[in-house]
Amino acid sequence: MIHGDILGERARLSPERVALVYVPTQQAFSYRELRDRALRCARLWLDQCHLVKGDRVGILAMNRVEFLDAFFAAGATGVILVPLNTRLTPAELGVVIEDSGLKALIYDGDLAGKVQQLKREPSIELAIEHWIALDQRLDSSDLDYARWLSTLESSGWSATPCDPEDIYCLLYTSGTTGKPKGVMIPHRMVAWNGYNTAVCWQLSENDVSPVFTPLYHAGGLAAFLVPIFIAGGTIVLHRDFDCDEVWTSITRQKCTVVLGVPTIYKMLLDSPKFHEADLRCVRWFISGGAPLPVDLIEVYGKRGVILKQGYGLTEVGVNCFSMSSGEAVRKRGSIGKPMMFTQARLQDPEGNEVSNGQVGELCLRGPHVCKGYWNNPSATAAALDSDGWFHTGDLASCDAEGFFYIVGRSKDMFISGGVNVYPAEIEAELLRCPGVGDAAVIGVAHAKWGEVGVAFVVPAGSVIPSADEITNLLAEKLAKYKLPRDFVFVDALPRTPYGKVLKTELKELFERRSRGDSTMRASGESGPETF
């Protein structure tokens, strides 16, 4: 029976292989050692906290070994893990804690300030029965994780049987379009995503992969951690992202496959170590979380490495498409073909399947799809139809060879003069313009055309390019109706921790600017605006 106790299975097969290297300490752990830690964590939950299968335990922590203890303890106990976004405010965390119904919360000493504020909220203090400190305890009643880990035994204890449809964890969406929703990830989904990724991406026990994206995000857990462990390879875990440290790890640990997001790949490119790092061991880099500019693919290609575009959502297993290194070069900009047993279709607003070359909403079906949203049947029904298709909200096209291309988000698309306009297409050309470091486009109301585009541009240097200069360059590549009618220059684009632009914040900025807010400047006036 398929279940999510991946570490238990791998530790049984190859107990002494190196599973993990933790960068801050350079300490290495075998699969047997990690399994031992996970079972001690599980015993703390069950024997000391008296949690039972189906109870929820949260973890608010940076990337660290204890995060893996908790993740794999969930797979062995049936207790549901709720990773918490470390960048949320206490008020935002409170919404997630109350919605998920946590009984216990594991916290990192570096985040003690947020935890103290949570403890001052009566409803949260009463709801959470056990506070578990990974470092210094905030209250004497809080459990000392390190002490219990060294005290409890891992022997004489077996995993709790879990059904494939039992919930493994709740991963809360970033809330870019409203209140965060808890995605119900079943054991079946964790295991299938891992197996299918390992097979379709051709991972092996010889692969070494750095993880520097946050573990509270689906990408950190499911894109490489679980698939690499299924294959028997090694994860190099960073506490957080640091350009120079990542390049050092890739060279020192001889990393073979690397996951990042476009923003990270741009930052890695800008690091002096980009030209110094030894990349002979790297088979390929892969990007997800946001559209990958073709220019980045080309620059990394000149460095001698393949940079692929991946695709996935928290709700559909993170890894949904695959392509070979040769195809990644030949089909630059494509996300590849659906992985094995992954069904994909593109449909118009009426639900009709579109032809090759046409744009439609991407819908996915298969064993990698979630069970819906926790305590939110209306949101579940809106995204997951009665035939099992998950409606991603992403617009895509498919060529005659079966390769898919993401065009943009359906909610980002706007209609100008009766014609659909896809911001992702404009953004890709903006990023090619000299003097443009980053860019995003939104649609806004217009009296004549219904909607027109507004471009938010981050200058690449101290000299701000003029709106006319950019428009003239874009006019060589894009139809007139696609050209932005206004430009707003900003210091940086607001993004989620995983690289998605928060376009709701851009719309709010533009609305304030349109109202003549005294804090806003006109396009190109003196300098960029600041969020």
C-alpha positions in Angstrom: 0.0 0.0 0.0 1.4 3.3 -1.0 2.0 5.8 1.8 4.2 8.7 2.6 6.8 7.1 5.0 9.5 7.6 2.3 12.3 7.9 4.8 11.4 4.7 6.5 11.5 2.8 3.2 14.8 4.4 2.1 16.4 3.8 5.5 15.5 0.1 5.2 17.1 -0.2 1.8 20.2 1.9 2.1 20.7 2.9 5.8 24.3 4.0 5.6 24.2 6.2 2.5 24.6 9.9 3.1 21.1 11.4 3.0 21.7 15.0 4.2 24.5 17.5 4.6 23.5 20.6 6.7 25.4 23.5 5.4 25.7 25.7 8.5 27.5 22.9 10.4 28.7 20.8 7.5 27.3 17.8 9.5 26.3 14.8 7.4 23.5 12.4 8.3 22.9 8.9 6.9 19.4 7.7 6.1 19.5 5.5 9.3 20.4 8.6 11.4 17.7 10.7 9.9 15.1 7.9 10.4 16.2 7.6 14.0 15.7 11.3 14.6 12.3 11.2 12.9 11.1 8.3 15.1 12.2 10.1 18.2 10.3 13.2 17.1 7.3 10.9 16.4 7.6 9.5 19.9 7.6 13.0 21.4 4.4 13.8 19.6 2.6 10.6 20.5 4.0 9.8 24.0 4.6 13.2 25.5 2.1 15.4 23.6 -0.5 12.7 23.3 -1.2 13.6 19.7 -3.1 11.0 17.6 -3.5 10.4 13.9 -5.2 13.3 12.2 -4.1 15.9 14.8 -2.3 18.9 13.4 1.1 20.1 14.5 2.7 23.3 13.1 6.3 24.2 12.6 7.5 27.8 12.4 11.2 27.4 11.5 14.0 28.2 9.1 15.5 25.4 7.1 17.1 23.1 9.6 17.5 19.4 10.3 14.6 19.5 12.8 12.3 20.5 10.0 13.0 17.2 8.3 12.5 15.4 11.7 9.0 16.8 11.7 8.2 16.2 8.1 9.2 12.5 8.2 7.6 12.0 11.6 4.3 13.0 10.0 4.8 10.3 7.4 5.3 7.7 10.1 2.5 8.7 12.5 -0.5 10.1 10.5 -0.2 13.3 12.4 -0.7 16.2 10.0 2.1 18.6 9.6 1.4 22.3 9.0 4.5 24.2 7.8 4.1 27.9 8.6 5.5 30.7 6.4 8.2 32.4 8.3 7.6 35.7 6.5 4.0 36.1 7.6 3.1 38.6 10.4 1.8 37.2 13.7 -1.7 38.3 12.6 -1.4 36.3 9.3 0.0 33.3 11.2 -2.9 33.5 13.6 -5.3 33.1 10.7 -3.5 29.9 9.5 -3.2 28.5 13.1 -6.9 29.0 13.8 -8.0 27.6 10.4 -5.8 24.5 10.7 -6.7 23.8 14.4 -3.1 23.2 15.6 -2.7 21.3 18.8 1.1 21.8 18.9 3.5 24.3 17.5 7.3 23.7 17.0 9.2 27.0 16.9 12.6 28.3 15.9 14.5 30.6 18.3 15.2 33.0 15.5 11.4 33.6 15.2 10.8 34.0 18.9 9.5 37.5 18.5 6.6 36.3 16.4 5.9 33.4 18.7 5.8 35.7 21.7 3.1 37.8 20.0 1.2 34.6 19.1 1.3 33.6 22.8 -0.3 36.9 23.8 -3.4 36.1 21.7 -5.8 34.3 24.1 -7.5 32.3 21.4 -4.2 30.9 20.1 -2.7 30.4 23.6 -5.8 28.3 24.6 -5.9 26.3 21.3 -2.3 25.2 21.2 -1.8 22.7 23.9 2.0 22.1 23.4 4.7 24.7 22.4 7.9 22.9 21.4 11.1 25.0 21.4 13.9 24.1 19.0 16.2 26.5 20.8 15.7 28.7 23.9 12.3 28.1 25.5 10.1 31.2 25.8 8.2 29.7 28.8 9.2 27.1 31.3 6.2 25.0 30.3 7.4 24.8 26.7 8.9 21.5 25.7 12.7 21.4 25.1 13.0 19.6 21.8 16.7 18.8 22.0 16.4 17.3 25.4 13.5 15.1 24.5 15.3 14.0 21.3 18.3 12.9 23.3 16.1 11.1 25.9 13.5 9.2 23.9 14.2 5.9 22.2 13.6 5.1 18.5 13.7 1.4 18.9 10.6 -0.7 19.8 8.3 1.5 17.9 6.7 1.0 14.5 5.0 3.4 12.1 1.3 4.1 12.3 -0.5 2.5 9.3 -1.7 5.3 6.9 -4.1 5.0 4.0 -3.1 6.6 0.7 -5.9 9.2 1.1 -5.0 10.1 4.7 -3.8 13.7 4.9 0.0 14.0 5.3 0.3 17.8 5.5 -1.6 21.1 5.0 0.3 23.5 2.8 -1.2 27.0 2.9 -1.2 29.0 -0.3 0.5 32.4 -0.2 -2.8 34.3 -0.3 -2.0 36.4 -3.3 -5.7 36.5 -4.2 -7.2 36.6 -0.7 -7.2 34.5 2.5 -4.7 31.7 2.5 -6.2 28.2 1.8 -4.9 25.0 3.3 -4.1 22.5 0.5 -4.8 19.0 1.7 -1.8 16.8 0.7 -2.5 13.1 1.1 0.1 10.4 1.6 -0.7 9.2 -2.0 0.3 12.5 -3.4 3.6 12.8 -1.5 4.7 9.3 -2.6 3.5 9.5 -6.2 5.1 12.9 -6.8 8.3 11.6 -5.5 8.3 8.3 -7.5 7.2 10.0 -10.7 9.7 12.8 -10.4 12.5 10.4 -9.7 11.6 8.3 -12.8 10.7 11.1 -15.3 13.6 13.4 -14.3 15.9 10.4 -14.2 17.2 10.9 -10.7 19.5 8.4 -9.1 21.4 7.6 -5.9 24.4 9.5 -7.4 22.4 12.8 -7.5 23.2 15.6 -5.0 20.9 18.6 -4.8 21.0 21.8 -2.7 17.9 23.0 -1.1 17.9 26.7 -0.3 14.3 27.5 -1.0 12.1 27.5 2.2 11.0 24.1 3.4 7.6 25.5 4.4 6.9 25.8 0.6 5.8 22.9 -1.5 8.8 23.4 -3.8 11.3 23.0 -0.9 9.7 19.7 0.2 8.4 18.1 -2.9 10.5 19.3 -5.9 13.7 17.6 -4.8 13.7 16.6 -1.1 11.2 13.7 -1.5 12.3 12.6 -5.0 16.0 12.6 -4.1 15.3 10.6 -1.0 13.3 8.1 -3.0 16.2 7.7 -5.4 18.7 7.4 -2.5 20.7 10.5 -3.3 21.9 13.4 -1.1 20.3 16.7 -0.1 22.5 19.7 0.8 20.4 21.8 3.1 20.9 25.5 3.4 19.3 27.4 6.3 18.3 30.1 3.8 19.4 31.6 0.5 22.8 33.2 0.1 24.3 33.5 -3.4 28.0 32.9 -2.5 27.1 30.1 -0.2 25.0 28.3 -2.8 27.8 28.5 -5.4 30.3 27.2 -2.8 28.0 24.3 -2.0 27.5 23.4 -5.7 31.3 23.2 -6.1 32.2 21.6 -2.7 29.4 19.0 -2.6 29.5 18.3 -6.4 25.8 19.0 -6.8 24.3 17.5 -9.9 20.7 18.9 -10.1 19.6 22.3 -8.8 16.2 23.8 -8.2 15.5 27.5 -8.0 13.1 30.3 -9.1 13.8 32.9 -11.8 14.6 35.6 -9.2 17.1 33.3 -7.6 18.7 32.4 -10.9 19.1 36.1 -11.7 20.7 36.7 -8.3 23.1 33.8 -8.8 23.9 35.1 -12.2 24.8 38.5 -10.7 27.2 37.0 -8.2 30.9 37.2 -9.0 31.1 33.4 -8.2 28.9 32.7 -11.2 32.0 32.7 -13.4 34.2 31.0 -10.8 32.1 28.0 -9.7 33.0 24.5 -10.9 29.9 23.3 -12.7 31.3 20.1 -14.2 29.2 17.9 -12.0 25.9 19.8 -12.7 23.6 17.8 -15.0 21.0 20.6 -15.2 19.4 23.5 -13.3 15.6 23.7 -13.2 13.4 26.7 -12.5 9.8 26.9 -11.2 7.4 29.2 -9.4 7.2 31.9 -12.1 7.9 32.2 -15.9 11.5 31.8 -16.8 13.0 34.5 -19.1 14.6 32.9 -22.2 17.5 35.2 -21.8 18.4 33.5 -18.5 18.3 30.1 -20.3 20.8 31.5 -22.9 23.2 33.0 -20.3 23.4 29.8 -18.3 23.8 27.8 -21.6 26.9 29.9 -22.4 28.2 28.8 -19.0 27.9 25.3 -20.2 24.8 24.1 -18.2 21.2 23.4 -19.1 18.6 25.6 -17.4 15.1 24.0 -17.7 11.7 25.5 -17.1 9.6 23.4 -14.7 5.9 23.7 -13.8 3.7 22.7 -10.9 1.4 24.0 -8.2 1.1 23.2 -4.5 -2.2 21.6 -5.4 -1.0 19.3 -8.2 2.3 17.9 -6.8 4.7 20.6 -7.8 6.4 18.5 -10.6 4.0 17.9 -13.4 6.0 18.1 -16.6 9.3 16.7 -17.9 11.8 17.1 -20.8 15.2 15.9 -21.6 18.3 18.2 -21.6 18.3 18.2 -25.4 14.6 19.1 -25.5 15.2 21.9 -23.0 17.5 23.5 -25.6 15.5 22.7 -28.6 12.2 23.8 -27.0 13.4 26.8 -25.0 10.6 28.4 -23.0 8.6 25.1 -22.9 7.7 23.4 -19.6 7.9 20.0 -21.5 5.4 17.2 -21.7 3.2 15.9 -18.9 4.9 13.3 -16.7 3.8 9.7 -16.7 0.1 9.2 -15.8 -0.4 12.9 -15.7 -3.3 14.0 -17.9 -3.3 17.6 -19.2 -5.9 19.4 -21.2 -6.4 23.0 -22.3 -9.9 24.4 -22.4 -11.7 27.6 -23.2 -14.1 29.5 -20.8 -17.0 27.2 -21.9 -15.1 24.1 -21.0 -14.3 23.0 -24.6 -10.9 21.6 -25.4 -8.8 23.9 -27.6 -6.7 22.9 -30.6 -2.9 22.8 -30.7 -1.4 26.3 -30.8 -4.4 27.9 -29.2 -4.5 29.3 -25.6 -6.6 27.7 -23.0 -6.7 27.1 -19.2 -4.5 24.3 -18.2 -6.3 21.5 -16.3 -4.5 18.5 -14.8 -5.7 15.1 -13.6 -3.9 12.2 -12.0 -2.6 10.6 -8.8 -0.5 13.8 -8.1 -3.6 16.0 -7.5 -4.5 17.1 -3.9 -7.8 16.5 -2.1 -8.9 20.1 -2.1 -8.8 22.8 0.5 -9.1 22.3 4.2 -12.4 23.6 5.7 -13.2 25.2 2.3 -15.6 23.1 0.2 -16.6 26.0 -2.0 -13.0 26.7 -3.0 -12.5 22.9 -3.5 -15.5 22.7 -5.8 -14.3 25.8 -7.8 -10.9 24.2 -8.5 -11.5 20.5 -8.6 -14.4 19.4 -10.8 -16.5 16.2 -10.5 -14.3 14.4 -13.1 -11.1 15.0 -11.1 -9.7 17.8 -13.2 -7.9 20.5 -11.3 -8.3 23.9 -12.9 -4.9 25.6 -12.4 -5.9 29.1 -13.5 -2.8 29.1 -15.7 -3.2 29.8 -19.5 -1.1 27.7 -21.8 -0.7 26.4 -25.3 0.5 23.1 -26.7 2.4 22.6 -29.9 2.1 19.7 -32.4 4.8 17.7 -30.7 3.0 17.8 -27.3 5.2 20.4 -25.6 3.3 22.9 -23.4 4.1 26.6 -22.9 2.7 28.7 -20.1 1.3 32.0 -21.4 0.2 33.5 -18.0 -2.4 33.5 -15.3 -6.1 33.7 -16.4 -6.6 36.4 -13.7 -3.7 38.4 -15.1 -5.1 38.4 -18.7 -6.9 41.5 -19.7 -9.0 42.4 -22.8 -8.0 45.5 -24.8 -10.3 46.5 -27.6 -11.8 43.0 -27.6 -8.5 41.2 -27.9 -6.9 39.0 -25.2 -3.6 40.3 -23.9 -1.2 38.1 -21.8 1.1 40.1 -19.5 3.7 37.3 -19.5 4.4 37.9 -23.2 4.9 41.6 -22.6 7.0 41.0 -19.5 9.4 38.7 -21.4 10.1 41.4 -24.0 10.5 44.1 -21.3 13.2 42.0 -19.7 15.1 42.1 -23.0 15.2 45.9 -23.0 18.4 47.6 -22.0 18.2 49.3 -18.6 15.3 47.1 -17.4 16.3 44.9 -14.5 12.8 43.5 -13.6 9.3 44.1 -14.9 5.6 43.2 -14.4 2.5 44.2 -16.3 -1.1 44.6 -15.1 -4.3 45.5 -16.9 -6.2 48.6 -15.8 -9.6 50.1 -16.8 -9.6 52.4 -19.8 -12.5 54.5 -21.2 -11.9 53.7 -24.8 -10.3 50.3 -25.0 -11.9 48.7 -21.9 -8.5 47.8 -20.5 -4.9 48.7 -21.2 -1.5 47.6 -19.9 0.6 49.3 -17.3 4.2 48.3 -16.9 6.1 48.4 -13.6 9.8 48.6 -14.3 12.8 48.1 -12.0 15.8 49.9 -13.6 18.9 47.8 -14.0 21.1 50.6 -12.9 21.2 54.2 -11.7 20.0 55.5 -15.0 16.2 55.2 -15.5 15.2 54.5 -19.1 12.5 56.7 -20.5 9.0 55.3 -21.2 9.4 56.4 -24.9 12.7 54.4 -25.2 11.1 51.3 -23.8 7.9 51.7 -25.9 9.9 52.1 -29.1 11.9 48.9 -28.4 8.7 46.9 -27.6 7.0 48.2 -30.7 9.6 46.3 -32.8 8.4 43.0 -31.1 4.8 43.4 -30.1 1.5 44.5 -31.7 0.4 48.0 -30.9 -2.6 46.8 -28.7 -0.1 45.0 -26.4 2.1 48.0 -25.7 1.8 49.4 -22.2 0.0 52.8 -22.0 1.8 53.8 -18.8 5.0 53.0 -17.0 5.7 53.1 -13.3 9.3 52.9 -12.2 9.9 51.1 -8.9 12.8 50.1 -6.7 11.6 46.4 -6.6 8.6 44.3 -7.4 6.7 42.9 -4.5 7.1 39.1 -4.6 6.1 36.0 -2.6 9.0 34.1 -1.0 8.8 31.8 -4.0 9.1 34.4 -6.7 5.6 35.2 -7.8 4.9 38.9 -8.3 2.1 40.2 -6.0 0.1 41.9 -8.7 -2.7 42.8 -6.2 -0.1 45.2 -4.6 0.8 46.6 -8.0 -2.9 47.3 -8.7 -3.2 49.0 -5.3 -0.1 51.1 -6.1 -1.5 52.2 -9.4 -4.9 53.1 -7.9 -3.3 55.3 -5.3 -1.2 56.9 -8.0 -4.3 57.5 -10.1 -6.1 59.1 -7.2 -3.2 61.6 -7.0 -1.9 60.3 -3.7 0.8 62.9 -2.7 3.2 60.1 -1.9 3.1 58.9 -5.5 5.2 60.2 -8.4 4.4 60.3 -12.1 6.2 58.0 -14.5 9.9 58.6 -14.8 9.8 61.5 -12.3 13.2 61.9 -10.5 13.5 58.3 -9.3 11.8 54.9 -8.7 8.9 54.6 -6.3 9.4 52.4 -3.2 7.0 49.8 -1.8 
